[in-house]
């Protein structure tokens, strides 16, 4: 949820937010989620 709340989302969700919302490809979104998970696990 934090990833989406921070503004990282796929196009289908971004279009619901508005025309100016940036979006990621599915692969880019998964990469972002993985990076955020890695950071959270490292923080303990």
CHARMM internal coordinates of N, CA and C (Angstrom, degrees):
IC EDIT
DIST 1 N 1 CA 1.4433
DIST 1 CA 1 C 1.5204
ANGL 1 N 1 CA 1 C 111.05
DIST 1 C 2 N 1.3303
ANGL 1 CA 1 C 2 N 116.71
DIHE 1 N 1 CA 1 C 2 N -38.91
DIST 2 N 2 CA 1.4609
ANGL 1 C 2 N 2 CA 119.56
DIHE 1 CA 1 C 2 N 2 CA -177.92
DIST 2 CA 2 C 1.5222
ANGL 2 N 2 CA 2 C 111.76
DIHE 1 C 2 N 2 CA 2 C -61.29
DIST 2 C 3 N 1.3132
ANGL 2 CA 2 C 3 N 116.90
DIHE 2 N 2 CA 2 C 3 N -33.19
DIST 3 N 3 CA 1.4667
ANGL 2 C 3 N 3 CA 120.51
DIHE 2 CA 2 C 3 N 3 CA 179.34
DIST 3 CA 3 C 1.5167
ANGL 3 N 3 CA 3 C 110.34
DIHE 2 C 3 N 3 CA 3 C -63.01
DIST 3 C 4 N 1.3136
ANGL 3 CA 3 C 4 N 117.30
DIHE 3 N 3 CA 3 C 4 N -46.76
DIST 4 N 4 CA 1.4635
ANGL 3 C 4 N 4 CA 121.69
DIHE 3 CA 3 C 4 N 4 CA 179.77
DIST 4 CA 4 C 1.5244
ANGL 4 N 4 CA 4 C 110.26
DIHE 3 C 4 N 4 CA 4 C -69.14
DIST 4 C 5 N 1.3190
ANGL 4 CA 4 C 5 N 117.11
DIHE 4 N 4 CA 4 C 5 N -42.12
DIST 5 N 5 CA 1.4628
ANGL 4 C 5 N 5 CA 120.48
DIHE 4 CA 4 C 5 N 5 CA 179.03
DIST 5 CA 5 C 1.5237
ANGL 5 N 5 CA 5 C 111.61
DIHE 4 C 5 N 5 CA 5 C -61.36
DIST 5 C 6 N 1.3282
ANGL 5 CA 5 C 6 N 117.05
DIHE 5 N 5 CA 5 C 6 N -27.98
DIST 6 N 6 CA 1.4643
ANGL 5 C 6 N 6 CA 121.59
DIHE 5 CA 5 C 6 N 6 CA 178.56
DIST 6 CA 6 C 1.5250
ANGL 6 N 6 CA 6 C 111.68
DIHE 5 C 6 N 6 CA 6 C -81.21
DIST 6 C 7 N 1.3358
ANGL 6 CA 6 C 7 N 117.25
DIHE 6 N 6 CA 6 C 7 N -3.23
DIST 7 N 7 CA 1.4548
ANGL 6 C 7 N 7 CA 120.94
DIHE 6 CA 6 C 7 N 7 CA 175.92
DIST 7 CA 7 C 1.5108
ANGL 7 N 7 CA 7 C 115.57
DIHE 6 C 7 N 7 CA 7 C 101.90
DIST 7 C 8 N 1.3226
ANGL 7 CA 7 C 8 N 117.64
DIHE 7 N 7 CA 7 C 8 N 3.40
DIST 8 N 8 CA 1.4649
ANGL 7 C 8 N 8 CA 121.35
DIHE 7 CA 7 C 8 N 8 CA 177.68
DIST 8 CA 8 C 1.5182
ANGL 8 N 8 CA 8 C 108.70
DIHE 7 C 8 N 8 CA 8 C -94.90
DIST 8 C 9 N 1.3373
ANGL 8 CA 8 C 9 N 115.77
DIHE 8 N 8 CA 8 C 9 N 112.93
DIST 9 N 9 CA 1.4628
ANGL 8 C 9 N 9 CA 119.72
DIHE 8 CA 8 C 9 N 9 CA -176.91
DIST 9 CA 9 C 1.5177
ANGL 9 N 9 CA 9 C 109.93
DIHE 8 C 9 N 9 CA 9 C -154.66
DIST 9 C 10 N 1.3297
ANGL 9 CA 9 C 10 N 114.99
DIHE 9 N 9 CA 9 C 10 N 165.72
DIST 10 N 10 CA 1.4556
ANGL 9 C 10 N 10 CA 120.23
DIHE 9 CA 9 C 10 N 10 CA 177.25
DIST 10 CA 10 C 1.5334
ANGL 10 N 10 CA 10 C 109.11
DIHE 9 C 10 N 10 CA 10 C -81.36
DIST 10 C 11 N 1.2905
ANGL 10 CA 10 C 11 N 115.58
DIHE 10 N 10 CA 10 C 11 N 168.06
DIST 11 N 11 CA 1.4687
ANGL 10 C 11 N 11 CA 121.42
DIHE 10 CA 10 C 11 N 11 CA -172.94
DIST 11 CA 11 C 1.5211
ANGL 11 N 11 CA 11 C 112.60
DIHE 10 C 11 N 11 CA 11 C -59.66
DIST 11 C 12 N 1.3282
ANGL 11 CA 11 C 12 N 117.71
DIHE 11 N 11 CA 11 C 12 N -38.17
DIST 12 N 12 CA 1.4614
ANGL 11 C 12 N 12 CA 119.61
DIHE 11 CA 11 C 12 N 12 CA -177.92
DIST 12 CA 12 C 1.5259
ANGL 12 N 12 CA 12 C 111.67
DIHE 11 C 12 N 12 CA 12 C -60.69
DIST 12 C 13 N 1.3221
ANGL 12 CA 12 C 13 N 117.41
DIHE 12 N 12 CA 12 C 13 N -40.49
DIST 13 N 13 CA 1.4665
ANGL 12 C 13 N 13 CA 120.30
DIHE 12 CA 12 C 13 N 13 CA 177.18
DIST 13 CA 13 C 1.5194
ANGL 13 N 13 CA 13 C 111.32
DIHE 12 C 13 N 13 CA 13 C -75.29
DIST 13 C 14 N 1.3239
ANGL 13 CA 13 C 14 N 116.74
DIHE 13 N 13 CA 13 C 14 N -38.84
DIST 14 N 14 CA 1.4588
ANGL 13 C 14 N 14 CA 120.89
DIHE 13 CA 13 C 14 N 14 CA -178.55
DIST 14 CA 14 C 1.5281
ANGL 14 N 14 CA 14 C 111.19
DIHE 13 C 14 N 14 CA 14 C -60.58
DIST 14 C 15 N 1.3223
ANGL 14 CA 14 C 15 N 117.75
DIHE 14 N 14 CA 14 C 15 N -37.34
DIST 15 N 15 CA 1.4572
ANGL 14 C 15 N 15 CA 120.61
DIHE 14 CA 14 C 15 N 15 CA 179.51
DIST 15 CA 15 C 1.5245
ANGL 15 N 15 CA 15 C 111.75
DIHE 14 C 15 N 15 CA 15 C -65.34
DIST 15 C 16 N 1.3227
ANGL 15 CA 15 C 16 N 117.14
DIHE 15 N 15 CA 15 C 16 N -27.52
DIST 16 N 16 CA 1.4631
ANGL 15 C 16 N 16 CA 120.30
DIHE 15 CA 15 C 16 N 16 CA 176.41
DIST 16 CA 16 C 1.5236
ANGL 16 N 16 CA 16 C 111.63
DIHE 15 C 16 N 16 CA 16 C -71.57
DIST 16 C 17 N 1.3357
ANGL 16 CA 16 C 17 N 115.98
DIHE 16 N 16 CA 16 C 17 N -29.15
DIST 17 N 17 CA 1.4618
ANGL 16 C 17 N 17 CA 121.04
DIHE 16 CA 16 C 17 N 17 CA 179.59
DIST 17 CA 17 C 1.5230
ANGL 17 N 17 CA 17 C 110.22
DIHE 16 C 17 N 17 CA 17 C -75.40
DIST 17 C 18 N 1.3342
ANGL 17 CA 17 C 18 N 115.92
DIHE 17 N 17 CA 17 C 18 N -43.99
DIST 18 N 18 CA 1.4542
ANGL 17 C 18 N 18 CA 119.88
DIHE 17 CA 17 C 18 N 18 CA 179.55
DIST 18 CA 18 C 1.5146
ANGL 18 N 18 CA 18 C 111.36
DIHE 17 C 18 N 18 CA 18 C 158.10
DIST 18 C 19 N 1.3226
ANGL 18 CA 18 C 19 N 115.80
DIHE 18 N 18 CA 18 C 19 N 166.07
DIST 19 N 19 CA 1.4624
ANGL 18 C 19 N 19 CA 121.63
DIHE 18 CA 18 C 19 N 19 CA -176.30
DIST 19 CA 19 C 1.5258
ANGL 19 N 19 CA 19 C 113.39
DIHE 18 C 19 N 19 CA 19 C -64.86
DIST 19 C 20 N 1.3208
ANGL 19 CA 19 C 20 N 117.47
DIHE 19 N 19 CA 19 C 20 N -26.40
DIST 20 N 20 CA 1.4632
ANGL 19 C 20 N 20 CA 120.24
DIHE 19 CA 19 C 20 N 20 CA -175.96
DIST 20 CA 20 C 1.5348
ANGL 20 N 20 CA 20 C 113.26
DIHE 19 C 20 N 20 CA 20 C -91.16
DIST 20 C 21 N 1.3271
ANGL 20 CA 20 C 21 N 117.51
DIHE 20 N 20 CA 20 C 21 N -3.99
DIST 21 N 21 CA 1.4632
ANGL 20 C 21 N 21 CA 121.25
DIHE 20 CA 20 C 21 N 21 CA -179.76
DIST 21 CA 21 C 1.5252
ANGL 21 N 21 CA 21 C 110.53
DIHE 20 C 21 N 21 CA 21 C -70.33
DIST 21 C 22 N 1.3195
ANGL 21 CA 21 C 22 N 116.43
DIHE 21 N 21 CA 21 C 22 N 127.82
DIST 22 N 22 CA 1.4545
ANGL 21 C 22 N 22 CA 120.57
DIHE 21 CA 21 C 22 N 22 CA 175.38
DIST 22 CA 22 C 1.5213
ANGL 22 N 22 CA 22 C 110.75
DIHE 21 C 22 N 22 CA 22 C -69.30
DIST 22 C 23 N 1.3156
ANGL 22 CA 22 C 23 N 116.63
DIHE 22 N 22 CA 22 C 23 N 160.63
DIST 23 N 23 CA 1.4617
ANGL 22 C 23 N 23 CA 120.10
DIHE 22 CA 22 C 23 N 23 CA -179.59
DIST 23 CA 23 C 1.5187
ANGL 23 N 23 CA 23 C 110.76
DIHE 22 C 23 N 23 CA 23 C -147.30
DIST 23 C 24 N 1.3235
ANGL 23 CA 23 C 24 N 114.68
DIHE 23 N 23 CA 23 C 24 N 161.46
DIST 24 N 24 CA 1.4574
ANGL 23 C 24 N 24 CA 123.52
DIHE 23 CA 23 C 24 N 24 CA 179.81
DIST 24 CA 24 C 1.5240
ANGL 24 N 24 CA 24 C 109.56
DIHE 23 C 24 N 24 CA 24 C -115.83
DIST 24 C 25 N 1.3250
ANGL 24 CA 24 C 25 N 116.11
DIHE 24 N 24 CA 24 C 25 N 155.70
DIST 25 N 25 CA 1.4560
ANGL 24 C 25 N 25 CA 119.75
DIHE 24 CA 24 C 25 N 25 CA 169.82
DIST 25 CA 25 C 1.5285
ANGL 25 N 25 CA 25 C 107.69
DIHE 24 C 25 N 25 CA 25 C -68.98
DIST 25 C 26 N 1.3106
ANGL 25 CA 25 C 26 N 116.86
DIHE 25 N 25 CA 25 C 26 N 167.54
DIST 26 N 26 CA 1.4604
ANGL 25 C 26 N 26 CA 120.01
DIHE 25 CA 25 C 26 N 26 CA 178.21
DIST 26 CA 26 C 1.5268
ANGL 26 N 26 CA 26 C 110.12
DIHE 25 C 26 N 26 CA 26 C -58.49
DIST 26 C 27 N 1.3362
ANGL 26 CA 26 C 27 N 116.89
DIHE 26 N 26 CA 26 C 27 N -44.31
DIST 27 N 27 CA 1.4635
ANGL 26 C 27 N 27 CA 120.46
DIHE 26 CA 26 C 27 N 27 CA 179.29
DIST 27 CA 27 C 1.5280
ANGL 27 N 27 CA 27 C 111.15
DIHE 26 C 27 N 27 CA 27 C -63.86
DIST 27 C 28 N 1.3184
ANGL 27 CA 27 C 28 N 116.59
DIHE 27 N 27 CA 27 C 28 N -41.64
DIST 28 N 28 CA 1.4569
ANGL 27 C 28 N 28 CA 120.52
DIHE 27 CA 27 C 28 N 28 CA 178.04
DIST 28 CA 28 C 1.5128
ANGL 28 N 28 CA 28 C 111.92
DIHE 27 C 28 N 28 CA 28 C -62.83
DIST 28 C 29 N 1.3283
ANGL 28 CA 28 C 29 N 116.65
DIHE 28 N 28 CA 28 C 29 N -39.46
DIST 29 N 29 CA 1.4584
ANGL 28 C 29 N 29 CA 121.14
DIHE 28 CA 28 C 29 N 29 CA 178.28
DIST 29 CA 29 C 1.5268
ANGL 29 N 29 CA 29 C 110.91
DIHE 28 C 29 N 29 CA 29 C -65.01
DIST 29 C 30 N 1.3208
ANGL 29 CA 29 C 30 N 116.71
DIHE 29 N 29 CA 29 C 30 N -44.57
DIST 30 N 30 CA 1.4670
ANGL 29 C 30 N 30 CA 120.44
DIHE 29 CA 29 C 30 N 30 CA 178.72
DIST 30 CA 30 C 1.5276
ANGL 30 N 30 CA 30 C 110.07
DIHE 29 C 30 N 30 CA 30 C -62.73
DIST 30 C 31 N 1.3157
ANGL 30 CA 30 C 31 N 117.69
DIHE 30 N 30 CA 30 C 31 N -40.38
DIST 31 N 31 CA 1.4681
ANGL 30 C 31 N 31 CA 121.20
DIHE 30 CA 30 C 31 N 31 CA 176.58
DIST 31 CA 31 C 1.5227
ANGL 31 N 31 CA 31 C 111.11
DIHE 30 C 31 N 31 CA 31 C -61.10
DIST 31 C 32 N 1.3217
ANGL 31 CA 31 C 32 N 117.19
DIHE 31 N 31 CA 31 C 32 N -41.28
DIST 32 N 32 CA 1.4660
ANGL 31 C 32 N 32 CA 121.75
DIHE 31 CA 31 C 32 N 32 CA 179.60
DIST 32 CA 32 C 1.5231
ANGL 32 N 32 CA 32 C 110.82
DIHE 31 C 32 N 32 CA 32 C -66.01
DIST 32 C 33 N 1.3359
ANGL 32 CA 32 C 33 N 116.99
DIHE 32 N 32 CA 32 C 33 N -43.13
DIST 33 N 33 CA 1.4629
ANGL 32 C 33 N 33 CA 121.00
DIHE 32 CA 32 C 33 N 33 CA 177.38
DIST 33 CA 33 C 1.5312
ANGL 33 N 33 CA 33 C 109.92
DIHE 32 C 33 N 33 CA 33 C -61.72
DIST 33 C 34 N 1.3313
ANGL 33 CA 33 C 34 N 117.23
DIHE 33 N 33 CA 33 C 34 N -43.20
DIST 34 N 34 CA 1.4673
ANGL 33 C 34 N 34 CA 121.34
DIHE 33 CA 33 C 34 N 34 CA 179.76
DIST 34 CA 34 C 1.5252
ANGL 34 N 34 CA 34 C 110.71
DIHE 33 C 34 N 34 CA 34 C -62.70
DIST 34 C 35 N 1.3294
ANGL 34 CA 34 C 35 N 116.80
DIHE 34 N 34 CA 34 C 35 N -42.59
DIST 35 N 35 CA 1.4693
ANGL 34 C 35 N 35 CA 120.36
DIHE 34 CA 34 C 35 N 35 CA 179.13
DIST 35 CA 35 C 1.5264
ANGL 35 N 35 CA 35 C 110.65
DIHE 34 C 35 N 35 CA 35 C -63.65
DIST 35 C 36 N 1.3191
ANGL 35 CA 35 C 36 N 117.03
DIHE 35 N 35 CA 35 C 36 N -42.45
DIST 36 N 36 CA 1.4681
ANGL 35 C 36 N 36 CA 120.27
DIHE 35 CA 35 C 36 N 36 CA 178.64
DIST 36 CA 36 C 1.5210
ANGL 36 N 36 CA 36 C 111.37
DIHE 35 C 36 N 36 CA 36 C -66.67
DIST 36 C 37 N 1.3250
ANGL 36 CA 36 C 37 N 117.79
DIHE 36 N 36 CA 36 C 37 N -37.25
DIST 37 N 37 CA 1.4591
ANGL 36 C 37 N 37 CA 121.07
DIHE 36 CA 36 C 37 N 37 CA 176.87
DIST 37 CA 37 C 1.5176
ANGL 37 N 37 CA 37 C 110.78
DIHE 36 C 37 N 37 CA 37 C -65.83
DIST 37 C 38 N 1.3298
ANGL 37 CA 37 C 38 N 116.71
DIHE 37 N 37 CA 37 C 38 N -45.06
DIST 38 N 38 CA 1.4713
ANGL 37 C 38 N 38 CA 120.03
DIHE 37 CA 37 C 38 N 38 CA 177.66
DIST 38 CA 38 C 1.5209
ANGL 38 N 38 CA 38 C 111.36
DIHE 37 C 38 N 38 CA 38 C -58.06
DIST 38 C 39 N 1.3360
ANGL 38 CA 38 C 39 N 116.61
DIHE 38 N 38 CA 38 C 39 N -42.56
DIST 39 N 39 CA 1.4677
ANGL 38 C 39 N 39 CA 121.13
DIHE 38 CA 38 C 39 N 39 CA -179.90
DIST 39 CA 39 C 1.5281
ANGL 39 N 39 CA 39 C 110.26
DIHE 38 C 39 N 39 CA 39 C -65.36
DIST 39 C 40 N 1.3215
ANGL 39 CA 39 C 40 N 117.29
DIHE 39 N 39 CA 39 C 40 N -40.99
DIST 40 N 40 CA 1.4699
ANGL 39 C 40 N 40 CA 120.87
DIHE 39 CA 39 C 40 N 40 CA -179.87
DIST 40 CA 40 C 1.5338
ANGL 40 N 40 CA 40 C 110.86
DIHE 39 C 40 N 40 CA 40 C -66.86
DIST 40 C 41 N 1.3215
ANGL 40 CA 40 C 41 N 116.90
DIHE 40 N 40 CA 40 C 41 N -39.94
DIST 41 N 41 CA 1.4704
ANGL 40 C 41 N 41 CA 119.86
DIHE 40 CA 40 C 41 N 41 CA 179.93
DIST 41 CA 41 C 1.5266
ANGL 41 N 41 CA 41 C 111.32
DIHE 40 C 41 N 41 CA 41 C -68.65
DIST 41 C 42 N 1.3303
ANGL 41 CA 41 C 42 N 116.68
DIHE 41 N 41 CA 41 C 42 N -36.35
DIST 42 N 42 CA 1.4639
ANGL 41 C 42 N 42 CA 120.67
DIHE 41 CA 41 C 42 N 42 CA 178.82
DIST 42 CA 42 C 1.5284
ANGL 42 N 42 CA 42 C 111.57
DIHE 41 C 42 N 42 CA 42 C -67.67
DIST 42 C 43 N 1.3308
ANGL 42 CA 42 C 43 N 116.26
DIHE 42 N 42 CA 42 C 43 N -31.41
DIST 43 N 43 CA 1.4589
ANGL 42 C 43 N 43 CA 120.89
DIHE 42 CA 42 C 43 N 43 CA -179.63
DIST 43 CA 43 C 1.5206
ANGL 43 N 43 CA 43 C 111.57
DIHE 42 C 43 N 43 CA 43 C -74.63
DIST 43 C 44 N 1.3399
ANGL 43 CA 43 C 44 N 114.81
DIHE 43 N 43 CA 43 C 44 N -18.30
DIST 44 N 44 CA 1.4535
ANGL 43 C 44 N 44 CA 119.36
DIHE 43 CA 43 C 44 N 44 CA 175.34
DIST 44 CA 44 C 1.4564
ANGL 44 N 44 CA 44 C 113.26
DIHE 43 C 44 N 44 CA 44 C 89.36
END
COOR INIT
IC SEED 1 N 1 CA 1 C
IC BUILD
